[in-house]
Amino acid sequence: MRPMIPDCTSIRERLSERLDGRLGAADEAVVAAHLDACPECAAEAAALAAVRDLVGSLPAVRAP
């Protein structure tokens, strides 16, 4: 049986988990390898990280 090669959709579904550090070592390796080989998914991962960083830099606001 051949190992399953993830498609872009399945990788993109895991990007938030990766940014949050919630992937196990095996899943992290699969996602990292895909991002190294796929410029479109790598760009999506970079954009998601940039949004996370921007949102994280906003000042806290008290709820009304």
GUTOR-803396 format. One record per residue (C-alpha): residue in one letter; x, y, z. Coordinates in steps of 0.001 Angstrom, whole numbers, padded with zeros to 6 digits. Layout:
BEGIN
{r->A | east->X | north->Y | up->Z} $
...
This chain:
BEGIN
{r->M | east->000000 | north->000000 | up->000000} $
{r->R | east->001374 | north->003433 | up->-000983} $
{r->P | east->001481 | north->006180 | up->001637} $
{r->M | east->-001249 | north->008755 | up->001234} $
{r->I | east->-000022 | north->011978 | up->-000335} $
{r->P | east->-002024 | north->014867 | up->001073} $
{r->D | east->-003739 | north->017260 | up->-001289} $
{r->C | east->-003759 | north->021025 | up->-000903} $
{r->T | east->-007225 | north->021063 | up->000625} $
{r->S | east->-006261 | north->018700 | up->003436} $
{r->I | east->-003049 | north->020638 | up->004099} $
{r->R | east->-004837 | north->023992 | up->004201} $
{r->E | east->-007321 | north->022562 | up->006699} $
{r->R | east->-004376 | north->021879 | up->009047} $
{r->L | east->-002637 | north->025262 | up->008811} $
{r->S | east->-004325 | north->026776 | up->011871} $
{r->E | east->-003425 | north->023731 | up->013939} $
{r->R | east->000163 | north->024068 | up->012745} $
{r->L | east->000324 | north->027748 | up->013685} $
{r->D | east->-001062 | north->026922 | up->017123} $
{r->G | east->001510 | north->024153 | up->017602} $
{r->R | east->-001204 | north->021507 | up->017874} $
{r->L | east->000080 | north->019063 | up->015249} $
{r->G | east->001890 | north->015935 | up->016293} $
{r->A | east->005402 | north->015345 | up->014990} $
{r->A | east->004296 | north->013096 | up->012113} $
{r->D | east->001573 | north->015482 | up->010932} $
{r->E | east->003935 | north->018454 | up->011281} $
{r->A | east->006461 | north->016677 | up->009057} $
{r->V | east->003817 | north->015966 | up->006406} $
{r->V | east->002552 | north->019556 | up->006399} $
{r->A | east->006089 | north->020999 | up->006373} $
{r->A | east->007119 | north->018783 | up->003457} $
{r->H | east->004036 | north->019807 | up->001498} $
{r->L | east->004660 | north->023507 | up->002179} $
{r->D | east->008268 | north->023103 | up->000988} $
{r->A | east->007011 | north->021638 | up->-002292} $
{r->C | east->003861 | north->023710 | up->-002897} $
{r->P | east->004253 | north->027470 | up->-003355} $
{r->E | east->000492 | north->028055 | up->-003277} $
{r->C | east->000034 | north->026390 | up->000111} $
{r->A | east->003210 | north->028039 | up->001424} $
{r->A | east->001765 | north->031427 | up->000457} $
{r->E | east->-001518 | north->030555 | up->002189} $
{r->A | east->000390 | north->029549 | up->005334} $
{r->A | east->002384 | north->032794 | up->005269} $
{r->A | east->-000778 | north->034864 | up->004822} $
{r->L | east->-002487 | north->033078 | up->007706} $
{r->A | east->000545 | north->033652 | up->009930} $
{r->A | east->000582 | north->037340 | up->008986} $
{r->V | east->-003102 | north->037737 | up->009879} $
{r->R | east->-002550 | north->035956 | up->013184} $
{r->D | east->000374 | north->038243 | up->013966} $
{r->L | east->-001601 | north->041380 | up->013055} $
{r->V | east->-004587 | north->040363 | up->015148} $
{r->G | east->-002264 | north->039480 | up->018022} $
{r->S | east->-000730 | north->042937 | up->017889} $
{r->L | east->-004071 | north->044715 | up->018382} $
{r->P | east->-004656 | north->046237 | up->021784} $
{r->A | east->-007076 | north->044488 | up->024077} $
{r->V | east->-010525 | north->046073 | up->024183} $
{r->R | east->-012954 | north->045732 | up->027049} $
{r->A | east->-016399 | north->044515 | up->026123} $
{r->P | east->-019127 | north->047137 | up->026585} $
